[in-house]
Amino acid sequence: MRGAVPRLSLTLLAAESGARLCAIIHYLVRGQLGWFGLTIACLVPGYAAQLLSILWFRADGHAPGCWLLALHLLQLGLWKRYRDVLRAAETGGGAGAVRAQLGDVCVLRLLEALLQTLPHLLLQAYVVVAVDPAGFIPGVSAGLSLLSLAWALVSYSHFTCLLRPGHLSPPAAVILCLLLWRTGMLGTRVLALVLFARLYTFWVFAVAGAHWLLMSFWLGAQQTDIVAQPCRWRLFNCLLGAVYIFCYINVRPGPSKTRVAVFYAVST
């Protein structure tokens, strides 16, 4: 399993990017400039992960040259990181070094998936449900985005499991069950929001906003200590509250059964 996780992550990332490019060309060829522009706009938030990747390269002592900057400008920075992890695993690099590289790219990929893949998934799902039910390319793009987002969550959970003392890599059956659970959970939430938006249009923002505020206040009540500075702590809770509209991510050490039960009791 040492190289299977990054290899599968890179494969899904490539498939998702290829399907997104096909969707962009599809809208452009058909003259649907509105959907074309919105699909392009979904790419912009992904640069936050690329910028953070450059900063982490610099913090690790790797001065970002023109080639590295060009890769990140083309949103290929995470591709390079996955390739570095695979190369280190194949050449017999130290377990600590490989784990550190894998941890960086898992966190960055999760950030990119939440900021870029999730909005793209919502947009393409809405197109398929409300605009063009027979649209094959938007449907494939939405499906691959859903699978890629679910795998980003699973690979992040897999990495956090490796960080715990005495914990080994979970077997493939466990990872498959996690992937199916994440895919089903995300798929049903996205479908529910899209159907609600189709029936009630802009009222979906009121419902999502109420859920976001509730989750943000709940996170604040837990006194999450990941971010120490008060302003950044509030911003972190607000951003994570938006993520909690779709899925639960454990950001605190220790048992999380109670928090998970409360989250699903409120969300369902």
Salt bridges, closest charged atoms under 4 A:
GLU16 OE2 - ARG20 NH2 2.44
GLU16 OE1 - ARG109 NH2 2.68
ASP84 OD2 - LYS80 NZ 2.86
GLU90 OE2 - ARG7 NH2 3.62
GLU112 OE1 - ARG109 NH1 2.75
ASP132 OD2 - ARG30 NH1 3.21
